[in-house]
C-alpha cells in the first residue's frame, strides 16, 4: 500500500464494500443506476483500484435489506462461531462493547430535532438541500475516520499494514450500528436526481448519534483499562477529542495518534460542517441525559466531548460566523423538545445545549427570549417539587442557569425568580453569573431605548414596547437580584461569600450591602483567628473594614454614607447587635478587643487599642459587671431548661441512648391535653446546625424537645460506619419521617450543610450481594421553617432574624456573640455549647407559641 491519506482512504472504502459483500451476500444487491431510494447509500463514486480490481466511475450504490435494518439478523449473525478461537470471541466482545445500541426513543427525538430545524420557516433561507446532503457526507466521513482511528490506537499504519484488517474493522463499526441507520444516498454526483428530504433527515439523525457515540467513547477513560488515570493519559484523551472535533470541522488535526491516520477530507461549504457540528451537539445532549438517567455515576464523557467541540469552534472563526443562523435553528429545535410534558422529565442535557449556544456566541438576538424563559421556568419549579434523583435535579438546574446566562431572556424573565433556586443548591457562582448577565442585558436594553428615542431604531422601540420588562425595570430587577443574593449568603452565615459577592457586584447593586458584608466577614474571621493566636490577621481585617467605609464615602459622598449603612436592611447575625452599627470602623475595633479579653490575651488588646489611638484600661471588675449586664439582657440556658448544658455526642451508642430520651420526652410533652402537638397529632422537635464556611458540611447538629437537648458531633459520627448507621436510624428518620415535625429558623442552609457533610461509605449485604448505601439523610420532608410563620403572624417580623423573634415571643433576645466562633474546633467551650443548645430550643418554643396564637386568635 502506498503512503498517503488519499490512497489509504480509498482502500478502506473498497475494503468496506468487499467485506459487506462477503458477509451479507444474500441480503445485499447492486444498483449501478442513478436512482435513489430509502434503502440505498453510496460507497464510492469514483474510479477505484484495489488489489487489481477495477470499478466503474459510475456511482456504485449498495441496497441494504430493510429486514436487516430493522432489528433483524443477517445471515452472518446466524453463522456458527464454534470454529472461532477464544481470542477472536474476546476481540469481538470488546468491539461490541464500544458500540452499545442507542434506543429508538433517542433516534426518534434526534429525527424530530433535525426535521424541525431544517423544515422551519427560518430554515428556508439558511439551509439548502446541498448543505443538508453535504452535512450527511461530513458525518459519514467522520464516522469512517474515527473507526480507523480506533483501530490505530494500537496498530500503526505503514507500508506493511494489513489493509484488509483495517477495512474489516471499518465494516464492523457500521454493521454493529445497522439497527440505527436508515440508509440513503449522501453524496454529490453529476446527477443528484430527486432525494426525499425525510430520508436525508433520517440518515443525518443516525449519523449524528453514531458520531456523538464515538466521541463519547474517546472521552470515556473506562474504555482504556490498560492505562491508569493519570495526567499524561488525560492529556492524550483531550488531544484525541480535539482531533476528532477538528476532523468534524475539516480542520487539520494534530497529535501523535492523528499523524498516523490517513485522512480524506471532503471539500464542502463551511455551512455543512457547521450543521454537522450542531447535530452532534444535539446528539451529545441526548446521550448525556440518557446516561445520567440510567447511571447515577455519570462519567461525563458527553460533556467532555461537547467541551472539546466548543474549544475548537472558538478558534474556528469562519465556521462560527457561518454557523450562527444554523446553530440557532438547531438550538431552538432542541429547546422546544427539551422537556417532555407526558413523562415530566427533561430529554436533553441543558449544559450541552449551553455549550452549543456559547460556541456560536448565540444571544437573545438569535433565540427568542420567550422560548428560553419558558424552558427555564419549566426547569426551576420541577427541581423544587420533583422526586428525581438529586444529581439529576442539580444537573438540570445548572444547565438552565447557564443557558439563561448565555441567551439573556431577561426582558421576559426576572433574575429574581432564579436566585432562590440557585442558592438552594449552593450554585452561588451561577447566581453571580445570572446577576452579571441580567445587568449586561439591562445595559443593552437601555442603549436600545436611547437609540429608539432618537428615532434611529423604530424596530427596537416596537419590540421594547411589547416586552414585559422595560429597560428601567430590567435595571431594577438586576439590582434586586444582587441584593437578594447577598442577603441570602448573609442569612446562611456565609460572610466571606457575601463579602466577595458584594465586592464583585459593587457596581451592579452591591453598594447597599458592601460595608455590611465586609463588617460581618471581619467579625467572623476575628472570632476564629484569635483562638489560634493569628493576631496579624486581626489587623488586616480591621484595615479592610476601614477601606470599605472609605470607598463608600468617596464614591457617594459623606452625606449619603448613612444610606449604605441603613439598619433596616440588616440581618440578624450581627455579633454585637441586630443591625449594622452606625460606625463600623469603631465597632470592629471594640469587637476585636472584646475577643482578645475573652481569650485572655490582654497584652494583644492593649496593643490594638494603642495602635488605633483608643483608650484602654483593663479592669476586671468592669469586665465582670459587663458580663452580668449581658446575662440580664439575653436569654439564659438555666432560666429555660433544667440541669447543665449537655456535652457533645461523639459515639454511636451515646447517640442512640440520648435519642431514646429525646423521643420519650417528646411523647410525654405531646400527650399533655394542653399541648399544641396533641391537637395536631404530631411529634415536634427543634433543630439547628452550626458550621464553618471554610469546611464542608455541618460541624454540629442540635436537636431539642421541651426538656432534652442533643448536641451531635457530625464529623466524629460520620467518620465511622457505626456512627453513620446510628445517624441514619435516628436523625435521618425524624428528618424524613411523616410522624415528625422538625422545626428550624431560616433552615434551608442548615439542611444543605447536613446533606453535604462527608461520611464514610457503608456497605451492607442484601440478597447475597454487597450494596452501597446512600448518605444518612434520605430526605428532609419533615423540616418546617418557622421564619415564614412568624412573618405571617407578625408582619413587622417578616425580615428579622431569630434573636429578634425571641425578643418578641420570649421576652429577651438571643446572645449571638458566639455565632462567629470556630465550630470545627474541639473541644467546644461552654459558651459555644450554650449558644448552640438555645438556638434549637427556641425554634421549637416559638413554633408552638405561633400555633397557639393562631388557635386562640389572641396575643400571647
C-alpha positions, 0 to 999 in steps of 0.5 A, a space after each residue: 500500500 502506498 503512503 498517503 491519506 488519499 490512497 489509504 482512504 480509498 482502500 478502506 472504502 473498497 475494503 468496506 464494500 468487499 467485506 459487506 459483500 462477503 458477509 451479507 451476500 444474500 441480503 445485499 444487491 447492486 444498483 449501478 443506476 442513478 436512482 435513489 431510494 430509502 434503502 440505498 447509500 453510496 460507497 464510492 463514486 469514483 474510479 477505484 483500484 484495489 488489489 487489481 480490481 477495477 470499478 466503474 466511475 459510475 456511482 456504485 450504490 449498495 441496497 441494504 435489506 430493510 429486514 436487516 435494518 430493522 432489528 433483524 439478523 443477517 445471515 452472518 449473525 446466524 453463522 456458527 462461531 464454534 470454529 472461532 478461537 477464544 481470542 477472536 470471541 474476546 476481540 469481538 466482545 470488546 468491539 461490541 462493547 464500544 458500540 452499545 445500541 442507542 434506543 429508538 426513543 433517542 433516534 426518534 427525538 434526534 429525527 424530530 430535532 433535525 426535521 424541525 430545524 431544517 423544515 422551519 420557516 427560518 430554515 428556508 433561507 439558511 439551509 439548502 438541500 446541498 448543505 443538508 446532503 453535504 452535512 450527511 457526507 461530513 458525518 459519514 466521513 467522520 464516522 469512517 475516520 474515527 473507526 480507523 482511528 480506533 483501530 490505530 490506537 494500537 496498530 500503526 499504519 505503514 507500508 506493511 499494514 494489513 489493509 484488509 484488517 483495517 477495512 474489516 474493522 471499518 465494516 464492523 463499526 457500521 454493521 454493529 450500528 445497522 439497527 440505527 441507520 436508515 440508509 440513503 444516498 449522501 453524496 454529490 454526483 453529476 446527477 443528484 436526481 430527486 432525494 426525499 428530504 425525510 430520508 436525508 433527515 433520517 440518515 443525518 439523525 443516525 449519523 449524528 448519534 453514531 458520531 456523538 457515540 464515538 466521541 463519547 467513547 474517546 472521552 470515556 477513560 473506562 474504555 482504556 483499562 490498560 492505562 491508569 488515570 493519570 495526567 499524561 493519559 488525560 492529556 492524550 484523551 483531550 488531544 484525541 477529542 480535539 482531533 476528532 472535533 477538528 476532523 468534524 470541522 475539516 480542520 487539520 488535526 494534530 497529535 501523535 495518534 492523528 499523524 498516523 491516520 490517513 485522512 480524506 477530507 471532503 471539500 464542502 461549504 463551511 455551512 455543512 460542517 457547521 450543521 454537522 457540528 450542531 447535530 452532534 451537539 444535539 446528539 451529545 445532549 441526548 446521550 448525556 441525559 440518557 446516561 445520567 438517567 440510567 447511571 447515577 455515576 455519570 462519567 461525563 464523557 458527553 460533556 467532555 466531548 461537547 467541551 472539546 467541540 466548543 474549544 475548537 469552534 472558538 478558534 474556528 472563526 469562519 465556521 462560527 460566523 457561518 454557523 450562527 443562523 444554523 446553530 440557532 435553528 438547531 438550538 431552538 429545535 432542541 429547546 422546544 423538545 427539551 422537556 417532555 410534558 407526558 413523562 415530566 422529565 427533561 430529554 436533553 442535557 441543558 449544559 450541552 445545549 449551553 455549550 452549543 449556544 456559547 460556541 456560536 456566541 448565540 444571544 437573545 438576538 438569535 433565540 427568542 427570549 420567550 422560548 428560553 424563559 419558558 424552558 427555564 421556568 419549566 426547569 426551576 419549579 420541577 427541581 423544587 417539587 420533583 422526586 428525581 434523583 438529586 444529581 439529576 435535579 442539580 444537573 438540570 438546574 445548572 444547565 438552565 442557569 447557564 443557558 439563561 446566562 448565555 441567551 439573556 431572556 431577561 426582558 421576559 424573565 426576572 433574575 429574581 425568580 432564579 436566585 432562590 433556586 440557585 442558592 438552594 443548591 449552593 450554585 452561588 457562582 451561577 447566581 453571580 453569573 445570572 446577576 452579571 448577565 441580567 445587568 449586561 442585558 439591562 445595559 443593552 436594553 437601555 442603549 436600545 431605548 436611547 437609540 429608539 428615542 432618537 428615532 434611529 431604531 423604530 424596530 427596537 422601540 416596537 419590540 421594547 414596547 411589547 416586552 414585559 420588562 422595560 429597560 428601567 425595570 430590567 435595571 431594577 430587577 438586576 439590582 434586586 437580584 444582587 441584593 437578594 443574593 447577598 442577603 441570602 449568603 448573609 442569612 446562611 452565615 456565609 460572610 466571606 461569600 457575601 463579602 466577595 459577592 458584594 465586592 464583585 457586584 459593587 457596581 451592579 447593586 452591591 453598594 447597599 450591602 458592601 460595608 455590611 458584608 465586609 463588617 460581618 466577614 471581619 467579625 467572623 474571621 476575628 472570632 476564629 483567628 484569635 483562638 489560634 493566636 493569628 493576631 496579624 490577621 486581626 489587623 488586616 481585617 480591621 484595615 479592610 473594614 476601614 477601606 470599605 467605609 472609605 470607598 463608600 464615602 468617596 464614591 457617594 459622598 459623606 452625606 449619603 454614607 448613612 444610606 449604605 449603612 441603613 439598619 433596616 436592611 440588616 440581618 440578624 447575625 450581627 455579633 454585637 447587635 441586630 443591625 449594622 452599627 452606625 460606625 463600623 470602623 469603631 465597632 470592629 475595633 471594640 469587637 476585636 478587643 472584646 475577643 482578645 479579653 475573652 481569650 485572655 490575651 490582654 497584652 494583644 488588646 492593649 496593643 490594638 487599642 494603642 495602635 488605633 489611638 483608643 483608650 484602654 484600661 483593663 479592669 476586671 471588675 468592669 469586665 465582670 459587671 459587663 458580663 452580668 449586664 449581658 446575662 440580664 439582657 439575653 436569654 439564659 440556658 438555666 432560666 429555660 431548661 433544667 440541669 447543665 448544658 449537655 456535652 457533645 455526642 461523639 459515639 454511636 451508642 451515646 447517640 442512640 441512648 440520648 435519642 431514646 430520651 429525646 423521643 420519650 420526652 417528646 411523647 410525654 410533652 405531646 400527650 399533655 391535653 394542653 399541648 399544641 402537638 396533641 391537637 395536631 397529632 404530631 411529634 415536634 422537635 427543634 433543630 439547628 446546625 452550626 458550621 464553618 464556611 471554610 469546611 464542608 458540611 455541618 460541624 454540629 447538629 442540635 436537636 431539642 424537645 421541651 426538656 432534652 437537648 442533643 448536641 451531635 458531633 457530625 464529623 466524629 459520627 460520620 467518620 465511622 460506619 457505626 456512627 453513620 448507621 446510628 445517624 441514619 436510624 435516628 436523625 435521618 428518620 425524624 428528618 424524613 419521617 411523616 410522624 415528625 415535625 422538625 422545626 428550624 429558623 431560616 433552615 434551608 442552609 442548615 439542611 444543605 450543610 447536613 446533606 453535604 457533610 462527608 461520611 464514610 461509605 457503608 456497605 451492607 449485604 442484601 440478597 447475597 450481594 454487597 450494596 452501597 448505601 446512600 448518605 444518612 439523610 434520605 430526605 428532609 420532608 419533615 423540616 418546617 421553617 418557622 421564619 415564614 410563620 412568624 412573618 405571617 403572624 407578625 408582619 413587622 417580623 417578616 425580615 428579622 432574624 431569630 434573636 429578634 423573634 425571641 425578643 418578641 415571643 420570649 421576652 429577651 433576645 438571643 446572645 449571638 456573640 458566639 455565632 462567629 466562633 470556630 465550630 470545627 474546633 474541639 473541644 467546644 467551650 461552654 459558651 459555644 455549647 450554650 449558644 448552640 443548645 438555645 438556638 434549637 430550643 427556641 425554634 421549637 418554643 416559638 413554633 408552638 407559641 405561633 400555633 397557639 396564637 393562631 388557635 386562640 386568635 389572641 396575643 400571647 
